[in-house]
Amino acid sequence: MYTVGRIVICKRGHDKGNPFVIVHVDGEYVFLADGRTRKLSKPKKKKVIHIQITDSIFSEIAQRLVEGNLRDEQIRNVLLRFRNEEV
């Protein structure tokens, strides 16, 4: 359900309505990045009850995270593709 590489939408806070990628899962918290305001170096910590999961999972993001060669630019590109598909 809450897996690395899944795109989620924030339901609460000043990020409400914005898509993010899950970059880490820790119990009832997930760490989110969008490559712009929330970069990989300092992801946003959110409770899972404050996010809405989507059907979009980008396995390439998860694989690159495990390998340690994911960049913020790649997250921005994935979210751009997600927004274009959503419209």
Buried (B, 14 or more C-beta within 10 A) or exposed (E): EBEBBBBBBBEEEEBEEBBBBBBBBEEEBBBBBBBEEBBBEEBBEBEBEBBEBEEBBBEEBBEBBEEEEBEBEBBBEBBEEBEEEEE
